């Protein structure tokens, strides 16, 4: 199982970014997927958003109304559309999937929001 995240970058506060995560080695359409982030100086990764095989979603309170998670089962790809970015959104964003009882992580993509 491999996950390849991309789309991070440096953006000013109020700006937008779109992250992508391409997955291989799973039956993508039946797996739950999620985005997590690790803020600077913190060891733990926090959940940002999740999307399930039935396309239901949930979000961290801090990103509700600003971020949108989606998936394209034809392309085995998950997305995170981020708008109205804030400096506190800065961090390394990781994509994650749970497949056959095991969790798998992508390599992470850096998002930096300047004030």
C-alpha positions as CSV (number, residue, x, y, z in Angstrom):
1,X,0.0,0.0,0.0
2,X,1.4,3.4,-1.0
3,X,0.0,6.9,-0.5
4,X,1.5,9.9,-2.3
5,X,0.5,13.3,-1.0
6,X,1.1,16.5,-2.9
7,X,-0.1,20.1,-3.2
8,X,1.4,21.8,-0.2
9,X,3.2,25.1,-0.3
10,X,3.5,28.6,1.1
11,X,0.4,30.8,1.0
12,X,-0.7,34.0,2.7
13,X,-3.4,34.0,5.3
14,X,-6.8,34.0,3.6
15,X,-5.4,32.0,0.6
16,X,-6.3,28.6,-0.7
17,X,-4.5,25.3,-1.4
18,X,-5.6,21.9,-2.7
19,X,-4.0,18.8,-1.5
20,X,-4.1,15.5,-3.3
21,X,-3.4,11.9,-2.2
22,X,-3.0,9.2,-4.7
23,X,-3.4,5.7,-3.3
24,X,-2.2,2.4,-4.7
25,X,-2.4,-1.2,-3.4
26,X,-5.9,-1.0,-2.0
27,X,-9.4,-1.4,-3.1
28,X,-9.8,2.4,-2.9
29,X,-13.5,2.7,-3.2
30,X,-14.2,0.6,0.0
31,X,-11.6,2.3,2.2
32,X,-12.0,5.1,4.7
33,X,-9.5,7.9,4.1
34,X,-8.4,10.8,6.2
35,X,-6.2,13.9,6.3
36,X,-4.1,14.6,9.4
37,X,-1.7,17.4,10.3
38,X,1.2,17.8,12.5
39,X,1.8,21.3,13.7
40,X,5.3,22.7,14.3
41,X,6.7,21.6,17.6
42,X,4.1,19.0,18.2
43,X,4.6,15.3,18.0
44,X,1.0,14.2,17.6
45,X,-0.9,14.3,14.4
46,X,-4.4,15.7,14.6
47,X,-7.3,14.6,12.5
48,X,-8.4,17.3,10.0
49,X,-11.0,15.5,8.0
50,X,-12.2,12.0,7.0
51,X,-14.2,10.6,4.2
52,X,-15.9,7.2,4.1
53,X,-16.8,4.8,1.3
54,X,-20.3,6.1,1.3
55,X,-18.9,9.7,0.9
56,X,-19.9,10.8,4.3
57,X,-17.5,13.1,5.9
58,X,-16.4,14.6,9.2
59,X,-14.2,17.5,10.1
60,X,-12.2,18.9,13.0
61,X,-14.1,21.9,14.5
62,X,-11.2,24.2,13.6
63,X,-11.6,23.6,9.8
64,X,-15.4,23.3,9.4
65,X,-16.7,25.6,6.8
66,X,-13.2,26.2,5.4
67,X,-11.9,22.8,4.3
68,X,-13.6,20.3,2.0
69,X,-12.5,16.7,1.7
70,X,-13.5,14.6,-1.4
71,X,-12.6,11.5,-3.2
72,X,-12.5,10.3,-6.8
73,X,-12.8,6.6,-6.9
74,X,-12.0,6.4,-10.6
75,X,-8.6,8.0,-9.9
76,X,-7.9,6.4,-6.5
77,X,-7.4,9.9,-5.2
78,X,-8.5,11.9,-2.2
79,X,-8.4,15.7,-2.0
80,X,-8.5,18.4,0.6
81,X,-9.6,21.8,-0.6
82,X,-8.5,24.4,1.9
83,X,-9.8,28.0,1.8
84,X,-9.5,31.0,4.1
85,X,-6.3,29.5,5.4
86,X,-5.0,30.8,8.8
87,X,-1.4,30.7,10.2
88,X,-2.6,28.1,12.7
89,X,-3.2,25.7,9.7
90,X,0.5,25.5,9.2
91,X,1.9,22.0,9.5
92,X,2.7,18.8,7.7
93,X,-0.4,17.2,6.2
94,X,-0.5,13.5,6.0
95,X,-3.0,11.3,4.2
96,X,-4.1,8.1,5.9
97,X,-6.1,5.0,5.0
98,X,-7.3,2.0,7.0
99,X,-7.1,-1.1,4.9
100,X,-7.6,-4.7,6.1
101,X,-7.2,-3.7,9.7
102,X,-3.9,-1.8,9.2
103,X,-3.3,1.9,9.0
104,X,-1.1,3.4,6.2
105,X,0.4,6.9,5.9
106,X,1.7,9.0,3.1
107,X,4.9,10.9,3.3
108,X,3.4,14.2,4.2
109,X,3.2,17.6,2.4
110,X,4.2,20.9,4.0
111,X,1.6,23.7,4.3
112,X,2.9,27.0,5.5
113,X,0.5,30.0,6.0
114,X,2.1,33.3,6.6
115,X,0.3,36.1,8.4
